[in-house]
């Protein structure tokens, strides 16, 4: 391959790679936001309130 073709291929690969990283980051942020919103929806839905675990000590 000629040096000019190698430069073009390298430039295209770099753009494609950075685009894939950008879309992957966006998909990860959307997934985190969806999980966070689902967690908030469950707690605001009027269901049973969250209870803290209480440790029971036995006297044995």
Residue, then its C-alpha position, 0 to 999 in steps of 0.5 A: x500500500x502506498x503511504x497516502x492510502x495508509x494515511x487515509x486508512x489510518x484517518x478513517x480508522x481513527x474517526x470510526x474508533x472515536x465514533x464507536x467510543x462516543x456511542x458506547x459512552x452515550x449508551x452507557x449513560x442512557x443505561x445508567x439514567x434508565x436504571x436510576x429512574x427505575x429505582x426512583x419510580x419504585x420508591x415513589x410508587x407508594x409501595x412498602x417503605x424501605x426498612x433497615x435490617x435490624x440485627x437480633x442478638x440472641x442471649x445463648 
